[in-house]
């Protein structure tokens, strides 16, 4: 990725940052006469990362979006995207219960995911076993995604530029992966039920996420090295690997919770407030 930032990339980054801060929608960048390519979208993401660091935010890791093949036709995005998560958006929970304010979120939706923490930096081309050896912990998490494009209508480059749709992340109690010899298989077999106000809204399996969360992580590490090589995964960072169910619209006052088939992971309960 070029270190030279074009004036168009700068303008779009500033427009998206203003949309984030004011919680409003903007026109699709891809609808402009010049369109928006994936390399340009990565450049916008890199500029937004620089601007957010400049104003005092600290990147804690990454999110991968659109790893769930079941939802690709719904949104018209047919492959993974990724971007940073922040100390201003992310909270590590000591229990499975949390409150979350919807203030500052644009058209928010809820996603139950699997989150990993890195003990050491990975590299491209690793096997699943080698990649697992880079991990310190695994947890169940809720990512709240949102978009600054009306009606959740966009292309892949649009949502990549739009902060990779990241809004908030709540990470449940962390489980060490050392000694979990069937981690990849167990997470692929994981069943997740998603409930709102006592009603089951959806159910999914870990294999929906590019055949499993650890498999998705490997695909992402390789794709990062090829498509966004200036973004390096560091020891101590976390990554959330994509929704196991569909993403569900949220409203203040609702109570959401999950039921998990894997007893080593803690289910999550989330009360939404204004």
N, C-alpha and C positions, 0 to 999 in steps of 0.2 A: 504494500500500500504506500502510495507516494506520501512523502512528508509535506509536500506543497499542497495547501488547502485552497481550492478554487473559491472565487467570490460566491458562486452559486451554492457550494457546499456550506460556506459560512452563513449565508443568508438563510438557508433552509434549517441549519442547526439552531440559529437564533430564533427563528419562527417557531420551531418545535419546542424549544425551551420556554418561550413565552406562552405557548399553548399549555404546556405542563403546569406552569406557575398560575395561570389564570383559569385552568380547567375548561378549556374551550376546544372546539373542533376547527380544523383548517382544511383547505382544499387538498386533494390527493396530489402529492408531488409527481406521481406517475402520469397524471392527467395533463400536465403541462406539455407544451409543444415539444420540448426536448426530452420528455419522459424522465425516468429515473432508473439507472442501471444498478445492478447489485454492487459493483465496485464503488459507485458513487454513494450508495446507501451505507456501505461500510465506512466510507470516508466521513459521512455525516455522523455516524455512530462514534467514530474516533474523535471528532471535533466536539460532540456533546460530552463525551467522557472528559476531555480536557477542560471544557467549560464548567462542568460540575465539580471537578477537582479544584479548579481555580476558585470557586465560590465556597469551598470548605467541606464538600462531601468527600467521603472516603469509600472507594470500591472495596467490597468484601468478597467478591467472587463473580459468578456468572449465572445466567439462566439460559436454558435451551428451550426454544419454542417450536411448535409444530413437529414434534417427534411422534405424535399419535396419528397413525395412518387413518384411523376411523374418522377423524374430523377434517382431513384435507379437502374433500369435496365441499364441505359446508362453507369453508372460508376461502377456497380457491388458492390455497398455498400448499405446495406439494413437496416440501422438504424442510429440513430444520433451519431455523434462524437462531441468533444468539446475541447477547449483550450483557453489560455489567448489572450487578445488583449492588445496593449501597447501604451504608450505615444508617442513612435516613429512611430507608424503606424496609429494612430487614431486622428481625428480632429472633433470637434464639431462646426458646421457651424451656423452662425447667419442668413444666408439666404439660399435659395434653389440653389445657384450657387457656383461652385467651379472649380478650376483647379486641375489636379492630374498628377504627373509625374510617368511614368512607369519604371523609373530607379530603379534597385534593385529588380525587379519582374521577376519571372520565369514562362513563359507561362500564363500570367494573364488572368482572366476571371471576368466578372462583374455580380454581383448579387443584385437585389433590395430586400430589407428586411425591417422588422419591428424591431426597437430597443427599449429596455426598460431601464429605470434608476431606481435603487433601493433606496428607502428612508430608508429601514431597511432590515436586513438579513432575507431571507426566511428559512423555514425548510421543510423537507420532509413530505409528507402526507397532505399538505394543499389543501383546496378546491380552486376553481378559485377565489371566492370572497376573501378568506383569502390571496391568493397570490397577487391579485390586491391591497389589502390594504398595501402590502409591497412596492408598486411601487410609485415613484414620478412623472415620466413622460413617455411618449411614443413618438416616432419619426419615420419617414421614413429615411432609410439609404441606402447607397451603400457599400457593402463589395466587395473588390477586393480579390479574392482567387487566389492562385498560387500553383504550385507543383514543387518539385525537382526530379520528376520521369518522364521520357520521355513519351510524348504522352498522358498524363493524364491516365496512366494505373497503377493501384495499387489495393491493398486490403484495407479493413477497418483499419487494424492495421498499415499499411504503412502510410495512410494519417493522422491517429491520431498522429503518431510519427512525421510526417512532419508538425509540427506547427499547426495541424488541418487544414492545407491548408490556414491559414490566412495570407494575405498580407497587405491590407490597409482597413481602415474603415472611411467613411465620414457620419456623422450623421447630419440630417437636424434639423430645429428648433423644440425644444421640447415642447410638449403639456402636461399640467398637467392632470393626470388621476383622480384626486379627483372630484367626481360628474359625471364622465362618467359612468353611470350605465349600459350601454349596451356595454361596451368595448369589451368583449370577442366575442359577436355576431357580432359587427360591424367590428372588425378586421378579423374575419373569412369570412365575406361577401365582404371585400375589394377587388376591382379589380385594378390590376396594369398593365398598358401598358408600355413596354420598347421599346424605339425608338433609332436608331443610324443614325445620319446625316439625320434626317427627315423621315426615313423609319421605320415603326413599325416592330420590330424583334420578339416580343413575347408578350404574355398576360397571366396573371395568377391570381388566387384568393387566398386570405389568407388561406382558408381551405385546400389548397395544403400542408400547413406546419403543418402536424400532427393535422389536423382539425381546426387549427387557431393558430396564434402566441402566445396567452396567454395559450392555451392548450399545445403548444409545450414547453413553459416555465415551466409549471407544470411537464410535463414528464421529462424534463431535470433536474429540481431540485431533483426529486426523484431518477433519474439515477445517478446523481452526488453523492448523499449520499450512494448509493449502490456500485458504481464502482470506484469512485475516492474520497473517504471520506476525504483524506488529503487536497483536494481543497475545500475551504469554500467560499461561496458567502458573500460579505461584503456590508454593507450600503455604498452608494456612488458609487458603481460599476455599470457598464452598461452591457447589454448582447444583442447581435444581434441574431435573432432567425431562420435564414435560408432563402434561396432564395425562392421567390414566383414564379418566372419563372425559366427556365433553366439558367445555367451560360454561358455567352457569351464571346468568345474571343475578346480581345481589341487590338487596335493599336494606336500609337501616331498620333495625328491629328484628331481623331474622336471626335464627339460631341454626347453624350448620354443624354437622358432625359426620365423622367417618366411622365405618366398621371395617376392620382389617382381618384378613385370614392369617396373617403372619404374627404370631404371638410375641415375637421379639421387638416388634415395632409398636409404638404407642399411637393409638387412634387420637384424632384431634377434634376438639369442640371449639367453635368460634361464634361469639356473640357480636353481631354487627351493631354499631352505634353511629350516630351522626358525627 
